[in-house]
Amino acid sequence: MQNAARSAYAVISASAVIPAQAGIQGGEAPIVRHLGLAGFAPTYQAMRRFTDARGTTTPDELWVLEHPPVYTVGVAGREKHFPRGSAIPIERIDRGGQITYHGPGQAIVYALVDLARRGLTVRAMVTLLEQAVIDTLREHDVKAGRKTGAPGVYVDGAKIAALGLRVRRGCCYHGVALNVDMDLAPFSAIDPCGYPGLAVTQTRAHGIPAGAEKMGDELARRIARLIEDP
């Protein structure tokens, strides 16, 4: 398991904040960027700046990273689901959904995608992200699926990946978080995604030896292929 107490983390680079202005067709694959362990707040602001600065020819991007321990709360967040007696910071953000936890050992892929140009609805993008997780786990002989009315991906009834998006000017940001090899205890202090008692799991518990960096890259590549040719 990765060291959850690790304090140093990456600062988002200018190349990840300022979108490249280049001609792009709707079917071209997104750019994949690996940001390592990156603080949540600067990454969140970088996603917003990227989306505000992008134009009609800006290539889509997928940011692969991990976060230091943090709870994030979406626009529907309700305090009754918040942590009980935890020192982990809480960030209120503009994605959909309730509260979830991020920490080292969790593979996060943020999808900065021009949905309008791709001809994708929000629902279609959510389904695409879920399918990318399901397909990635299938490659490791782990059977995963969806739950009606509960976005995300589940294995044997336990949530293994959470997702949420924000759409502005026809473009989305935020994305999907896959539990890989992390300390799951902070989930027990909250009602994950607003569901009391929701069980959570991770890929390591299902016999997948790959770490968060490798799983994040696999997931990003799968998302890129589905976006390129949905």
FENCORGI-V930000 format. One record per residue. N is the residue number from 1. RES is the residue in one letter. NEAR is the number of other ideal C-beta (glycine too) atoms within 8 Angstrom. D_CENTER is the distance of its C-alpha to the mean C-alpha in Angstrom with 2 decimals. Layout:
[[N:RES:NEAR:D_CENTER] [N:RES:NEAR:D_CENTER]]
//
This chain:
[[1:M:8:19.62] [2:Q:11:18.36] [3:N:6:20.13] [4:A:11:18.29] [5:A:4:21.09] [6:R:10:20.38] [7:S:5:20.84] [8:A:4:20.73] [9:Y:11:17.60] [10:A:10:17.16] [11:V:7:18.06] [12:I:10:16.25] [13:S:8:18.84] [14:A:5:20.74] [15:S:6:19.83] [16:A:11:16.15] [17:V:10:17.32] [18:I:7:20.22] [19:P:10:19.51] [20:A:7:22.05] [21:Q:6:24.57] [22:A:7:25.63] [23:G:4:26.77] [24:I:9:24.26] [25:Q:5:24.77] [26:G:7:22.42] [27:G:5:22.13] [28:E:8:21.29] [29:A:7:18.24] [30:P:15:15.56] [31:I:9:15.92] [32:V:11:13.62] [33:R:10:13.61] [34:H:9:13.21] [35:L:12:13.15] [36:G:8:13.67] [37:L:11:13.55] [38:A:14:13.05] [39:G:10:13.98] [40:F:12:11.72] [41:A:7:14.46] [42:P:10:15.38] [43:T:15:11.95] [44:Y:10:11.64] [45:Q:8:15.19] [46:A:11:14.73] [47:M:13:12.29] [48:R:9:14.98] [49:R:9:17.75] [50:F:15:16.48] [51:T:12:16.33] [52:D:7:19.73] [53:A:10:21.28] [54:R:10:20.38] [55:G:7:23.19] [56:T:5:24.00] [57:T:7:24.12] [58:T:13:21.03] [59:P:10:19.05] [60:D:13:15.45] [61:E:12:13.02] [62:L:16:9.86] [63:W:14:9.01] [64:V:15:8.49] [65:L:14:8.88] [66:E:16:9.40] [67:H:16:10.52] [68:P:11:13.95] [69:P:11:14.39] [70:V:13:13.41] [71:Y:16:13.19] [72:T:13:11.57] [73:V:11:13.52] [74:G:13:13.09] [75:V:7:16.23] [76:A:8:17.56] [77:G:13:17.43] [78:R:7:20.77] [79:E:5:22.30] [80:K:5:23.59] [81:H:11:20.17] [82:F:11:19.79] [83:P:11:20.39] [84:R:6:23.96] [85:G:4:25.48] [86:S:8:22.51] [87:A:2:22.68] [88:I:11:18.93] [89:P:6:18.21] [90:I:11:16.76] [91:E:11:15.10] [92:R:6:15.69] [93:I:10:13.52] [94:D:5:13.79] [95:R:11:10.97] [96:G:8:12.41] [97:G:13:12.86] [98:Q:12:14.13] [99:I:17:13.32] [100:T:13:10.92] [101:Y:12:11.06] [102:H:13:9.34] [103:G:14:11.76] [104:P:14:13.09] [105:G:15:12.81] [106:Q:14:9.19] [107:A:13:7.43] [108:I:15:4.17] [109:V:14:4.39] [110:Y:12:5.10] [111:A:17:7.69] [112:L:15:10.94] [113:V:12:13.20] [114:D:11:16.70] [115:L:13:16.77] [116:A:7:20.49] [117:R:8:21.43] [118:R:11:19.60] [119:G:5:21.26] [120:L:11:18.13] [121:T:6:18.04] [122:V:10:15.09] [123:R:6:15.79] [124:A:9:16.01] [125:M:14:12.61] [126:V:11:11.08] [127:T:8:13.49] [128:L:13:12.66] [129:L:13:9.00] [130:E:15:10.62] [131:Q:9:13.43] [132:A:13:11.70] [133:V:15:10.62] [134:I:12:14.17] [135:D:9:15.81] [136:T:13:14.30] [137:L:16:15.50] [138:R:10:18.72] [139:E:7:19.44] [140:H:11:19.72] [141:D:5:21.91] [142:V:11:19.60] [143:K:6:19.94] [144:A:12:16.99] [145:G:7:16.99] [146:R:10:16.18] [147:K:7:17.99] [148:T:4:19.87] [149:G:3:18.88] [150:A:9:15.86] [151:P:10:12.60] [152:G:13:10.48] [153:V:14:11.98] [154:Y:13:14.96] [155:V:12:17.46] [156:D:5:20.94] [157:G:5:19.91] [158:A:9:17.39] [159:K:14:13.68] [160:I:16:11.74] [161:A:13:8.25] [162:A:12:7.05] [163:L:13:5.69] [164:G:12:7.32] [165:L:14:8.87] [166:R:11:11.84] [167:V:8:14.61] [168:R:8:17.38] [169:R:4:20.28] [170:G:8:18.92] [171:C:13:15.77] [172:C:12:12.15] [173:Y:14:9.43] [174:H:12:6.17] [175:G:14:3.75] [176:V:15:2.41] [177:A:12:3.61] [178:L:17:7.06] [179:N:14:10.08] [180:V:16:12.44] [181:D:10:15.28] [182:M:14:14.97] [183:D:8:17.17] [184:L:10:16.41] [185:A:6:19.25] [186:P:14:17.44] [187:F:9:16.09] [188:S:6:19.83] [189:A:10:20.52] [190:I:14:18.55] [191:D:12:18.36] [192:P:13:14.76] [193:C:14:13.50] [194:G:11:17.21] [195:Y:8:18.74] [196:P:5:21.43] [197:G:5:21.82] [198:L:9:18.71] [199:A:7:18.61] [200:V:11:15.59] [201:T:12:15.75] [202:Q:13:14.36] [203:T:15:15.25] [204:R:10:18.04] [205:A:6:19.78] [206:H:11:20.11] [207:G:8:21.79] [208:I:11:19.22] [209:P:4:20.37] [210:A:9:17.78] [211:G:9:15.87] [212:A:14:12.29] [213:E:10:13.24] [214:K:8:14.77] [215:M:15:12.29] [216:G:17:9.51] [217:D:11:12.27] [218:E:11:13.31] [219:L:16:10.13] [220:A:12:9.97] [221:R:9:13.69] [222:R:11:13.53] [223:I:16:11.31] [224:A:12:13.79] [225:R:9:16.68] [226:L:11:15.84] [227:I:14:15.44] [228:E:10:18.63] [229:D:5:20.51] [230:P:8:19.07]]
//
